[in-house]
Amino acid sequence: MQTETTLHPEPLLKGMAWLAERGGPAIRGSGREGRISYRGVEWRWCVTSAGSDFTCGLRGSDQEITGWVSLYAAAQGGVFWRHLKILSKAPRTDHLGDDLVTIGADGECATVDEAVDMALAWDFDALQLSNGDTLYRTDLNSWQSLGANRIDIRKSSRDTLKPWHWSCNCAEIAPLLEFCLSTNLEGRETTREQAIERAAGAVDSFIAACRSFLAKHDADELWLSRMAGKGERA
């Protein structure tokens, strides 16, 4: 039986039309937010002055929230996805001050279904480092740590000889270098493994280099002092 709604369906909601255009559910009607079941999961949609998003909460076997997946319209017509995973519900002790310790991954796909599949299947591929930090895969070619030194490993096409870029924000030595605008160490390596090794040892290497510099400085000062003493006796 046809009804007025099926004969004259409400138009796609302005701000959420991109979902249907990219193969997702059609959200019709009016309002700024709501919920809809899609792919067996309940999603919350929201339209604000800053844009729109489509988000679902992920739950473990105990029904506790383990993270979130969000979709957004990409500028070139695709779908941008983001998976935020809760690592710990203990309050953070770093300067970020968030209530939860989380790690995020993101990417871009052509359609809504491809983005949902990619986001829900993301496992973060954790790697344990020699310095005690853990690297989490946050993109197809990037890894990040949440340790004090914020290690970042990523592959770039700008340098074909050394495509793997590493960086390490040296929080441990930051109080000693207040005169510096940045305490970020970085470099490039040929392989991912080399980049990880350099990043994991970056702080120790930096401290060793500083000690070596100071030792040489002290030795030079001692030599100059002795030479000055000889000159006075002469």
C-alpha positions as CSV (number, residue, x, y, z in Angstrom):
1,M,0.0,0.0,0.0
2,Q,1.4,3.3,-1.0
3,T,1.3,6.2,1.3
4,E,1.9,9.9,1.0
5,T,5.3,9.4,2.4
6,T,6.3,6.8,-0.2
7,L,4.8,8.9,-3.0
8,H,6.4,12.1,-1.9
9,P,9.3,11.1,0.4
10,E,10.9,13.9,2.4
11,P,14.1,15.3,0.8
12,L,17.5,14.2,1.9
13,L,18.5,16.2,4.9
14,K,20.8,19.1,4.0
15,G,24.2,18.4,5.4
16,M,23.8,14.6,5.5
17,A,23.0,14.1,1.8
18,W,26.7,13.1,1.2
19,L,26.0,9.8,2.9
20,A,23.5,8.6,0.3
21,E,25.6,10.1,-2.5
22,R,28.4,7.8,-1.5
23,G,26.4,4.6,-1.0
24,G,25.3,5.0,2.6
25,P,21.8,5.4,4.2
26,A,19.5,8.2,3.1
27,I,18.7,10.5,6.0
28,R,15.5,12.4,5.3
29,G,13.4,14.9,7.3
30,S,14.5,17.8,9.4
31,G,16.4,18.4,12.6
32,R,20.0,18.6,13.6
33,E,20.7,15.1,15.0
34,G,19.3,11.6,15.3
35,R,20.0,7.9,15.2
36,I,19.7,5.3,12.5
37,S,20.5,1.6,12.2
38,Y,23.0,0.7,9.5
39,R,25.0,-2.4,8.8
40,G,23.7,-3.9,12.1
41,V,25.1,-1.0,14.2
42,E,23.3,2.1,15.6
43,W,24.8,5.3,14.3
44,R,24.3,8.8,15.5
45,W,24.2,11.6,12.9
46,C,24.7,15.2,13.6
47,V,24.8,18.4,11.6
48,T,26.4,21.5,13.0
49,S,27.7,24.9,11.7
50,A,31.1,23.3,11.4
51,G,29.9,20.3,9.3
52,S,28.4,16.9,9.8
53,D,29.5,13.5,11.1
54,F,28.2,9.9,11.3
55,T,29.4,8.1,14.4
56,C,28.9,4.7,16.1
57,G,30.1,3.5,19.5
58,L,32.0,0.2,19.6
59,R,31.3,-2.2,22.5
60,G,33.1,-5.2,23.9
61,S,31.7,-8.5,25.1
62,D,30.7,-6.8,28.4
63,Q,28.9,-4.1,26.5
64,E,31.4,-1.5,27.7
65,I,32.4,1.2,25.1
66,T,35.8,0.3,23.6
67,G,35.9,3.1,21.0
68,W,34.2,5.0,18.3
69,V,34.1,5.1,14.5
70,S,33.2,8.3,12.7
71,L,32.6,9.1,9.0
72,Y,32.9,12.5,7.3
73,A,32.6,13.7,3.7
74,A,36.0,14.0,2.0
75,A,36.7,17.0,-0.1
76,Q,37.3,15.1,-3.3
77,G,34.1,13.0,-3.1
78,G,35.2,10.1,-1.0
79,V,34.6,9.2,2.7
80,F,37.0,10.1,5.5
81,W,36.9,7.6,8.4
82,R,38.4,7.8,11.9
83,H,38.6,5.0,14.5
84,L,39.3,6.0,18.1
85,K,40.2,3.2,20.4
86,I,40.2,3.4,24.2
87,L,43.4,2.0,25.6
88,S,42.8,2.9,29.2
89,K,40.0,4.5,31.2
90,A,42.4,5.7,33.9
91,P,42.8,9.5,33.9
92,R,45.8,10.8,31.9
93,T,48.8,12.2,33.8
94,D,50.3,14.1,30.8
95,H,49.7,17.7,29.8
96,L,46.8,16.7,27.5
97,G,44.5,16.2,30.5
98,D,42.0,14.0,28.7
99,D,39.8,11.7,30.8
100,L,40.7,8.6,28.6
101,V,43.9,7.3,27.1
102,T,43.0,6.8,23.4
103,I,44.7,6.1,20.1
104,G,43.3,7.1,16.7
105,A,43.6,5.9,13.1
106,D,42.1,7.4,10.0
107,G,42.0,7.0,6.3
108,E,39.9,7.7,3.2
109,C,37.8,5.4,0.9
110,A,35.6,5.9,-2.1
111,T,32.3,4.7,-0.6
112,V,30.6,4.6,2.8
113,D,30.6,0.8,2.9
114,E,34.4,0.6,2.1
115,A,35.0,3.2,4.9
116,V,32.9,1.3,7.4
117,D,34.7,-2.0,6.5
118,M,38.1,-0.4,6.9
119,A,37.4,1.4,10.1
120,L,35.7,-1.5,11.9
121,A,38.5,-3.9,10.9
122,W,41.4,-1.7,12.0
123,D,43.4,-3.4,14.8
124,F,46.2,-0.8,15.3
125,D,49.0,-3.4,14.9
126,A,50.9,-2.7,18.2
127,L,54.7,-3.0,18.3
128,Q,56.7,-3.0,21.5
129,L,59.8,-0.9,21.5
130,S,63.1,-1.5,23.2
131,N,62.6,1.7,25.3
132,G,59.3,0.4,26.7
133,D,57.0,2.4,24.5
134,T,54.4,0.8,22.3
135,L,53.9,1.9,18.7
136,Y,50.3,1.7,17.3
137,R,49.6,1.7,13.6
138,T,47.5,4.8,12.8
139,D,47.5,4.7,9.0
140,L,48.6,2.3,6.3
141,N,52.1,3.8,6.5
142,S,52.3,5.5,9.9
143,W,52.8,4.4,13.6
144,Q,52.6,6.5,16.8
145,S,53.4,6.0,20.5
146,L,51.6,7.5,23.5
147,G,54.7,7.4,25.7
148,A,56.4,10.4,27.2
149,N,58.4,11.0,24.1
150,R,55.6,10.8,21.5
151,I,57.4,8.8,18.8
152,D,56.0,9.1,15.2
153,I,57.0,6.9,12.3
154,R,55.7,7.5,8.8
155,K,56.6,6.7,5.2
156,S,56.8,9.5,2.7
157,S,57.3,9.5,-1.1
158,R,59.4,12.7,-1.0
159,D,62.7,11.0,-0.3
160,T,63.1,7.8,-2.3
161,L,66.4,6.9,-0.7
162,K,65.3,7.3,2.8
163,P,61.5,7.3,2.7
164,W,60.9,6.5,6.4
165,H,60.7,9.6,8.6
166,W,60.9,9.4,12.4
167,S,60.4,12.0,15.1
168,C,60.6,12.0,18.8
169,N,59.3,14.8,21.1
170,C,61.8,14.6,24.0
171,A,59.6,15.3,26.9
172,E,62.3,13.9,29.3
173,I,64.8,16.6,28.4
174,A,62.3,19.5,27.8
175,P,62.8,21.0,31.3
176,L,66.5,21.3,30.6
177,L,66.0,23.0,27.2
178,E,63.5,25.8,28.1
179,F,65.4,28.1,25.8
180,C,64.6,26.0,22.8
181,L,61.4,26.5,20.7
182,S,61.2,22.8,20.2
183,T,62.7,19.6,21.7
184,N,61.7,17.5,18.7
185,L,64.3,15.2,17.3
186,E,63.8,13.8,13.8
187,G,65.5,12.1,10.9
188,R,65.1,9.7,7.9
189,E,66.0,6.1,7.4
190,T,66.0,3.5,4.6
191,T,63.7,1.0,6.3
192,R,60.9,1.2,8.8
193,E,62.9,-1.0,11.3
194,Q,65.8,1.4,11.1
195,A,63.5,4.4,11.7
196,I,61.9,2.7,14.7
197,E,65.3,1.9,16.2
198,R,66.6,5.4,15.8
199,A,63.4,6.9,17.3
200,A,63.4,4.5,20.2
201,G,67.0,5.5,21.1
202,A,66.7,9.1,20.2
203,V,66.6,10.5,23.7
204,D,69.5,8.4,25.0
205,S,71.5,9.3,21.9
206,F,70.8,13.0,22.4
207,I,71.8,12.8,26.1
208,A,75.0,10.9,25.2
209,A,75.9,13.5,22.6
210,C,75.3,16.3,25.1
211,R,77.5,14.6,27.7
212,S,80.2,14.1,25.0
213,F,80.0,17.8,24.1
214,L,80.2,18.9,27.8
215,A,83.1,16.5,28.4
216,K,85.0,18.0,25.4
217,H,84.2,21.5,26.6
218,D,85.5,20.7,30.1
219,A,88.7,19.2,28.6
220,D,89.2,22.3,26.4
221,E,88.7,24.5,29.4
222,L,91.2,22.5,31.5
223,W,93.8,22.6,28.6
224,L,93.4,26.4,28.3
225,S,93.7,26.9,32.0
226,R,97.0,24.9,32.0
227,M,98.3,26.8,29.1
228,A,97.5,30.0,30.8
229,G,99.3,28.9,33.9
230,K,102.4,28.0,31.9
231,G,102.4,31.4,30.3
232,E,102.3,33.1,33.7
233,R,105.3,31.1,35.0
234,A,107.3,31.9,31.8
